[in-house]
Amino acid sequence: MKNPWRLGSFSEALTLTLATIRFSSLRRFSSAPTSTISINKVTKSNFYSALEDLRHHVRDAAFVALDLEMTGLTSAPWRDSFDFDRFDVRYLKLKDSAEKFAVVQFGVCPFRWDASKESFVAHPYNFYIFPRKELPVGVPSHEFLCQTTSIDFLAKYQFDFNACVHEGISYLSRAQEAESLQILISACEAECSKLKDVEEIPLMSTFDLLFTERMKNKFQEWLDGLLRSTCHGDQLAGTNDGSTPQFLTTFFKLRPAVMLNGFTSHQLRLIQLVIGKHFKDLTYVRMTSTNASGQRIVVYTDSENDKALLLEEVKKDFQMEVEAKVKAAVGFRHVIDLLVSEQKLVIGHNCLLDMAHIYNKFFGPLPPSIAEFASSVHKIFSYIVDTKHLLKSDHVIQNLMRKKSTSLSSAFALLCPHIAFTSVNTDLACGSHVKVEIEAEETRASSWNSGAKHEAGYDAFMTGCVFAEVCSRLGFDFKLNSSSTDFVKDVRLQSYLNLLYLDWNNGTTINLSTCSILPELNPQNSKRKYPPIIFSNIVLIWGFSVKLKGSELKDCLTKVFGLGSVTSIYFLDETAAFVQFSKEEFVSDFLLLKHTLETEQNDPLVVLHPLAKLLENGKTQAADYEAYKQLCSSPISKILFAEQAEAVGFRWTAKQEPRKVTKNQGTDNIPGLSKSVTEQKVNALKEGHNHLSCDQILDALYAAESLRSKRTKTM
């Protein structure tokens, strides 16, 4: 059986596509019962027209709902979300996911309140995006991972991979835009410097000598004729093959000029050398183009000041062209810039990962810590509501949900049945639910498609509908409060603003406004599989034999530290596990004991030790919880955690050196340990007695070494 966590290239993942979506013709939908809605499908061909429409809809919106579809979630099984993830570790996993996987679909749905209809009007957009390389220099080609389970999931819901790859809208982050602009402008300045300072080219061949002399005569004839005011358009006319003129008299920026055609790059360099060396009133320039194939021309200037002015004009043209090309390459980020500039209330569902992707793809590298991330996101989007947090935090909504799943599709079906299903009674729906109308523009019918769940545009629409319905249940009166400002100022929504689920397993949230971590709101409602987690009591063990079961691992440890010393064990994979002890000191005791046993591995007594089964393959490693954070922060992602630690080069070293017994040291010199006690503990260790303390076992090992040294000395 193939490993389901195997990651492949995007081209490999495309083979999982089941079919492309076939869409119906456009029609106008309202809050009448229907199972599908019209979604505006946006690709690079209709992006800018759709962007202009979106600008108007966002400006008029009370709130804007977002949703993203990605190529994967976790780059390795141990990077999944666990109950044992501390908040800073959970962020590192989110960061890894956002950095490694791509966003292929971006849903945006503005909701505007229409007082005349007493309903919301939604405009759902489904943007296909693809990180295509649009600039010849600057930002390197994007690379990203595809998780086969995620690609298969998209294919199951008929994701149009062809539209994504061939028609997807490319983008640059703000950091990439600044970097590209700087590189291209520097290249521009370097090109302009070459026009001023001509590099000497050694004329090695007879052909070069004859060619330069011929060019010198040609331009001298043209210049003489120009100065005599007898210059005609065909004065320098000549062809390289009898059809295309090599020299064509024209004007460049109101100055007489000669356009050069059909020359090789080497010949053009020779012409530039001739112009720079023999003609002070002629200037060799390249017409604006960021590629190497820009048209070369020779321009007449009547003075040094005129020449300097010409070069400055050429430089400005280059810079303007560079800025235009970079702006065009910004692509989909124009949508993000629009949302940021309008500062509307943004709605998402379990959207912390979405926010990490948005920051990474459209702003710059993710910050190293969760506090910096929260602060940065809050500066971009001042008002965010996570509907998943909203559904799980209010008791009124919890009762309404009847303990059902808080997934987006479940919440939409339960709270908005008049939109989700065709069988609901229309009159009842209109009277008890918030009405939502989809407004499509007839002039662009070809770009509208029938949406379905797990399509980003449709999921954004569902998210907005759920939010509107929850607000209604909380007592929000849309007739009196219909703008984005009204929403964020309403006291009933204040307690839910800017709170995002950091880890839905344990209910931890992050407050973007204060950059603080908040514990679970209703811990009594949580059905935990494990006792309360104390991170300082956790030790991470990896590299042990795949044959070692959880019960055997616990048995090894409790024989040393006593019954009840291990409160929980959680396996990251088949050779790595978290062990939570009942006391914090057991962590350091275990790590020092393991270190001691490994240094005394030639001692036959070690074989009898209860931990021998855990250490038997010689590859077992262990560390405290901080090591787990260190390994999660690495950009490397190996499938097994043991492989990850090896790839990172991590190896725990004892912070405290174990006590050593020299060969000349007798048992009577070991503080607090008499000979009789020593022999008793050594015998107990040999017999494998249970429930010895860590100190007792260490003392026994030290005593055994002392006895062996003493016997060696007396022999």
N, C-alpha and C positions, 0 to 999 in steps of 0.2 A: 504494500500500500504506500503510495506516495505521501510525503510529508505535506499536510495541508497548509503549513506555514511557509512553504517554499515561495520565495518572491522572484518575479521574473520581469523582463522588460515589457514596455507597453505594447510592442508589436506582438509578443507572445500572448499577452492578455487579450488582444483583439480577437483571437481565435475562439474566445468564449462567447462572442456575440451571437445571440440566438436569431435576432431579426431586427431590421430597422422599423421604426414606428411608422405606420400609415395613418395619416391624419385626415379627418373629415373637413369639409368646407366650413367657412366661418359662419357663425350665427350668434346672435346676442342672447346671453344668458342672464337671468335674474335670479332672485332667491327662490324661484320655482324649483320643485324637487328634481334633482338630476344627480347622476353618479359621476359625471365628467364636467369639466369647465373648459373654457377657452383660455389658452396660455399663449402669450406672445413669444414665439420662438425667435431668438436673436442670434445671428452668426455675424461673421465679419462683413458679409455682403449688405446687411441692413442695419449694421450697428449704429452708425451715426444718425440715421433718421430715427431709430428707436430711442437713442440717447436724448434727442431733442424733445420727444414726447415725454420721456421719463422725467426730464427736468421740470416740466409743468406739473406732472402728477405728484412728484415729491414735494414741490413747493406748496401745493394745496393739501397735502396729506395730514391727517391727524397723527398717524404713525406709519412706520414702514417695517414690514416683516421680511426676514432674511432666512435663507437656507442654502446649504452647500452640499455637493456630492463630491466625494474624494475617491482616489484610487486605492486607498487602504487606510487602516486604522493603527495597527501595531506592527512594528518591524520584527518582533520576536515574541514568543509566548510569554516570557518573563517580563516583557514590557507592557503586558495587559494591566488592567486596573484591578488591584487587590485590596482587600480589607486592611492589609498590613502596609499600605502606602501612606506614609506621612505626607502632609500637604506639599512640602517642598519637593519630595520625590514624585508625587503625582504630577506636579507642574513639569518636571524634567521629562516625564513620559509624554505629556501633551506636546512639549517642545520638540521632542524627537519625532513624533508623528507628523507635526506640521512641517518640519524641515525635510522629511524624507518622502512624503507623498504629495501628489498633485491634486488641485481642485479642477474638476472637469466640467462642472455645471454650477452656476450661481443663480439662485432664485431671489428676485426682488419683487415685492408686492406692496405698493403704497395703498393705504386705505383712507378715503376721504368721506367725511360725513355730509350727506345730502339732506338738508333740513326739509326740503319740499317733499321728499319721498320717505323721510324718517328711516333712512337705511344708510349703510355704508356702501360706497362704491369702490370696488377693488380693481386694480390694474396689474395683474400678475405678469411678470416677465421671466423668461427662462433663457439665460445667457449660456451659450456653449463657449467655454474658454480653453485655450491650449497655449502653453508657454513656448511659443514659436520664437526662433531667433530672427528678429526683424532688422537688426543693424549689422553692417559688415564688420565692425570692430566694437570693442567695449565688452559688454557682458557676454560671458561664454554661453554655449548652448546649455539649456537646462537639462538636468538629469533627475529622475524621480523613480521611486519604486512602485510596483503594483502588487497588491496582495490578491492572490487568486480568488479568495473568498469574496472580496469586495467587488472585483470585476465580474465574477459570476452572478453576484447579487444584482449589479446594474444590468447585466444582460437579461436576467430573469424578468426584470421590469422594462425590457425593450429599450434600453438606453441606446441612442443613436451614436455609435462610435465613429462612424464615417463623418457625421456632422461635426463631431468634436475635433477630430484630427485634421480634416481637410478644410473645415469652415470655422473652426473655433477661433475666438478673438484672443490675440496675444496681449501681453501686458508687460509693464516694467514697474517695479516698486519705486518708491521715491529715492531710495538709496541707489538703485540701479540707474535711474534716470540721471541723477547727479554724477555718478561715476562715468556713464556713457557720454554725457555732455562734456565732461572734463577731458576725456580721452580724445573725443572727436575734435574739440576745439584746439587741443594741443597738436593734433595731427594737422589741423588747418594752419596753425601758426608755423609749424615746421615746413609746410608746403610753401607758404608765403616767404619764409626765410630763404628757401631754395631759389625763389625768383630773384631775390636781391643778390645773393651770394652764389655765383655759378661755380660749381665744382669742376676743376680742371680734369679733362679726360685725355689720357695719352693717345695720340693717333698712331696706332701700331701698324695699320695696314695701308696699302696704296689706295684701297677703296675709300677709307676714311679721309685720306688727304684730298682725293679728287672730289668727294662728296662735300666736304666743308668748303673747298674753294668754289665749287659750283653754287652752293647756297650763299656764299658771300657775294658773288657776282649778281645772283638773282635779286637779293634784298637791296643791294646797292642800286641796281637798275630801278627797282620799284620806288625806292626812296628818292632817287634823283627825279623821276617822273612826277612823284608826289609834290616835291618842292617846286617843280616847274609848272605845277597846276595842270599837268597833262595826263594825270593818272586816270586810266580807264579800267573798267571792271575786269577786262580780260588781259591786263598788262602782264600779270604773272601766271596767266592760265597755263597749266600744264597737267598732264595726266600720267599716272603710273601704269595704266593698262589701256589707255586710249579712250576711256569713258568718263571716269571720275576725276575732276580737277584736283590736282594736288595743292594748288594755290588758288584761293578765291578771295578777291578783294571785297571787304565789307566794312561795317562800322561797329565799334564796340564802345559803348558808353560815350557816344558822340565823337569818337576819335576814329580816324582811318585805321584799318587793320587788315591783316591777311589771315585767313583761316587755313589751317594746315590739315590736309587729308591724306590718308593712305600711307603714312610713314610708320616705320617700326619704332619701338620704344628707344632703340639705340640711335636711330636717325634723329629722333626728336631731341635726344640729349645733345647730339652734335649740333643741331640747329640752335638750341639754347646756348651752347658754348660760343657759337659764331656770333649770335646777337649780343651776348654779354661782353664779348671781347672786342668787337669791331664797330658796334653801333650804339652810341650813347643815347640817341633819340628814338630807339626802338626798344620795346619791352616785351619779353616773352612771358605769357601768362596762360593759365589753364582756367577755362570757364568753370563756374561753380558746379561741383558734383562731388559727393562723398566717396564715390568709387574711383578706381584708377583709370577709367576710360573717358574721363572728361575731355571735352574738345580743347585742343591747343590752338592758340592764336598769337600773332605778333602785332602789337599795337604801337602806333606812332604817338609820341609825346613831345611837345615843343619845348619843354624845359625840365630841369631836375625837380622843381616843385610839382609840375604836372605829373611827372613819373611817380613821385611819392604819393600824390593824391590818387592816382590810378591804382597803385598797389593797396592803398588803404581801402578803396572802394571794393576791390576784389576780395580783400580780407573780410569785410563786412558781409559781402555776398555769401562767402563760405560759411560764416557764422550763422547767418540767417537760415541757410539751407540745412545746416547741422541741427539747429534748434527745431526746425520744422520736421525733420526726419525723426528726431528724438520724441517730439510731441506726438507724432503719428504712432510711434512704437509704444507709447504709454498705453494705448489701447483701452482695455476694460477698466483700468484704474481710474478713468474719467468718471465711471459710475461711483466708485468709492469716494473720490474727491467730492462728488456731488452730495453724497450722503453726509460727509463730514462738514461741508460748508453750510448745509441747511440745518444741521443739528436737530434733526427730528428724533422723536422717540423711536428707538430701534427694538424690535421684538424678535426673539429667537427661541428655539426649543432645545434645552440642554446644549447651549450654544458656546460653552467655553472653548471647545476645540475649534468651532467655527471662527471665534475671535482670534485664536492663535494662528489659524490659517490666514485670515484677513491681514493680520499684522505682518506675518512672515512674507506673504506674497506681494503685498501692496505698499508696505512701508519700509521694512528693513529687517535685518537679523533680529530674532527674538532675544529679549534681555535674558541674562543668566539666572535671575531670581524671580520668584513669583511676585514679590512686592514691586519690583521695577516694571514687570509686565502689567500688573494691575494699574499702576500709575500711568503708564504709557497708553493703555487702552482707554482709560478714563479721559485723557486729554483729547483723544480722537472722537470717541462717542460719549457724550456727557450723560446720556440717559439710555439705559438698556434694561429690558425686562426679560427674564428667562421664564417662559410659560411652564416649564417643568417644575421650577422652584415655586411658582405661583400656585400650581395645582396641589403641591404637597405641603404648602405652608398654612393655608387658610382652612379652618375647620368646616366652614360652610361649603367650600368647594370639595373638601374631602368627603363630606356626607353625600354631596351630589354625585361624586365619582363612585360611591358605594364600594370603595376599596378596590376598584378596578385598576388596571395598568395605566400608568401615566405616560405611556408612549404617545407620540403625536397622533398616530392613526386611531388609537383607542379613544383618546380624549376628543378628537374631532367627531368620531362616530357617536359618542355618548352625549356630548354637549351641543353638537350641531347636526342632528339627524335630518333636519329639513334640507340640508345641503349635501350631506353624505349619502343619503339613501333616496331612492325613487318612490318607495312605498309609504312614506310618512304623509300624514294628512296635512294638506297645504294650509288650511284655515287655522288649524291648531298650531302649526309651525310659525305662522306669521304672528300669531297672538302671543306666543310664549318665548320666542327666540328673537335675537337680534337679526334683522334682515341684512343680507349682503348681496349686492348686485355686481355682476361682472360687466364692465363696459368695454366693448371692442370697437375699433375704428374700421368702418366698412371699406375704406380706401386701401387698407393694408390686409385684406382678407387672406392673401397667400401666406402671410407670416404667422397666422394664428393656428394653433393646433389644439387638439383635444387632450387635456392634461390628465394625469393619473398619479397616484401616490408614488413616492420615492423618485419623482421628478422634482428637481429643485424648485421650479416655479410653482408647482402645485403644492409642495410641502410648505413653501413660504405663505401661500394662500391659506392653507389649513392652519398654520401657526397664527396668522392674523385673525382668522375667524374664532379660534379658541380664545385668544386674548380678549376680543370684543365681547364674547359671551360671558367670560369670567368677570370682566368689568361690570357687565350688566347685573350679574348675580351678586356682586359686591355692593350694588346700589348706585352705580355711576349713572347719572342722567345725561345721555348724549345730546338731548335737546338743549340743555343748558351749557354743557361743556363738550365742545366738538373739536377743538384744536389741540395741537401737540402740547402747547403751553398749559392748557387746561388739564391735560392728563398728568403731566409731571408735577403740577402744583396740588393736585387733589390729595387730600390727607389719606384717603383709602389706598392710594397706590404708593405712598411714600415708603412704606415699610418693605416694599418689594423692588424698589429701584436699585439697579446696579448690584444686585445680588445674584451671582452665578454659581451653579453647582460645580464645585471643584472635584468632588467624588461622590457620585450618587450611591455608591455602595454603603458609605457610612454617613451620608447626609451632610458632609462638610461643605460649606459655602464660602465664597470670597466676596468681600465688599470692595468693589472697585473704587468707591469714593474715599474710603479710609485705608485701603490696602491691608485690611485686617482679615484674619481667618476666623470664621464663626463655626461653632460646633453644631451638631444636629439639633434642629428645633424641637422635634418630638421623639426623643430616644426611646420613650416607652412604647412607641408604635413599631419600633424596629425589631425584626426577628433576626437577631445575630446568631451566626453559626459559631462564633468564637467569643471567649471572655473579653472584657475591656482590654484594649491594647495599650501597653506601656512600652514605648519604643526603646527606652533605656534598658529594658529587661530582655531585649531580643538579640539573639545571636544568629548569624547567617552561616549555614554550613553548605558546602558544595563539593562536588567531585567524588562523592562516595559511590559505592557500587550500586548499580541499578537494581540489584537483587534485594537491597535493604528496604524493608517496608517501614511504614510509619510507626507501627507498634514496636518493631524491633529497635528503631531509633530511640523511641521514648524509653524503652526498657534499658538500653545502654546508659542513658543519662540518669534515670531514676535510681539505678544501682549505685551510682556515684554520689548523687546529690540528695537522694532520699525520695520517698513517695510524696507526690504533690509538688515536687520541685519544678516540674514541667507543666505549664498551664495549657499550652496549645502548640501544635505543630502544623505548619502550612507549607505544602510542597509548591515551589515555583515551577519545577519540572522534575523529571525522573531522577536527577542527581543533585538537586539543590532544594533546600528547605529553610524556612524561618522556624526558629525554636524560641518560644517565649518562656522564660523562667519566672518563678514566683518571686524571686529576689534579684535585685540589680547586681549584687556582688557575685552571683553565680555566673554572670557573663564573663567577667575578668577571670574568675576562678577556672572556668572551663577553658578559656583561651590559653591561660598559663599552664594548665594541666596538659592540654593537648601538645603544647610546645615541649613540655618536659618529657612526655612519653615519646615524642618523635626524636628527641636528642638522645634518649636512652633506649633506642629501638633494638640494640644488640643484647639488652638485658633480657634473659628468659622470663623474668617476672612480668614484663610488659605484655607478653602473649596472654597472660592470665587476667589482665586488666579488663574490666567491663567495657571500656571504650575500644578494645582491640578490634571488635567487629566493625566499628565505624571507621577505623583507621587502616583496615587490613590491606587495602589496595595501594596504599602509599601516596594517593593523590588527593586525599581529603584536605580541604582548606576550610578555614573558618575566620570570621571577623565580626565586629560589632555592626550596628545598623548604619553607621556613617560610611562604611565601606560600600554598602548597597547604594547609597546616594552617589558616591563617587563613580561607581560603575554605570549607574543610570545616566550620569552626565556625559558619558563618552559618546561620540558620534558613531562608534562601532556598534553593530548589532549582530551578534552571533545567535544561532538558534538555541543552543544550550547555554545556561548561565555559566557553567564551568568553562566553556569555550570563550565566553565573553571575558571572564576574569583573566584567562590566559592571554587573549589577544590584547587586552589593555595592559597586561604586564603587572597586574596587581597581585601582591602577596603580603598577607598580614605578618607583621613582626611584633614580638612581645614588647610592650611598653616598659615592662619591668623584668629585668633579668632574673631567672629562677636561681634559687640558692644553690650554690655549688659546694660539693664536698671534695676536698683534696685527698690525695692518697695518704697523707700523713695525719689526717684528722680522724680521731676515733669517735665512736658513738657517744661517749661521755661528753664530748665537746659540743654536741648539737644542743642548742639552748632548748630547755624545757622537754628534753626527751631522754629518758633513762634507758639502760640496756634492756631491762625486762619489758618495758613498754615497746621498745623497738622490735624485739623478737616477736611479741604478741601481734603487732600490726603487720609485720611481714608475713607471719603465718596466716593471719586473717586474709591477707591479699592473695596468698597462694591458694587458699581454700575457696576464694571467690565469695566471701561473705558479703551480703547486701547491706545497703544503707550506711556505708562509710562516708564520712564527710570528705570534702575535697582536701582539706588540710591534713586529715589522717592519711589519705592515700599519698599525698606529696611527702609527708614525713616518713612514711614507710619506704618510699622509693629512695629518699635521701639516706635513710638508715641502711637500706640494703646495699647501696653503693659504698657506704662507710664500712660495713662489715666485710664486703668483698675486698676493699682496699686493705683492710687490716689483716685479712687472711693472706693476701698476696705479700704483704710486708714480712710476716712471720715465717713464710715458707723459705 
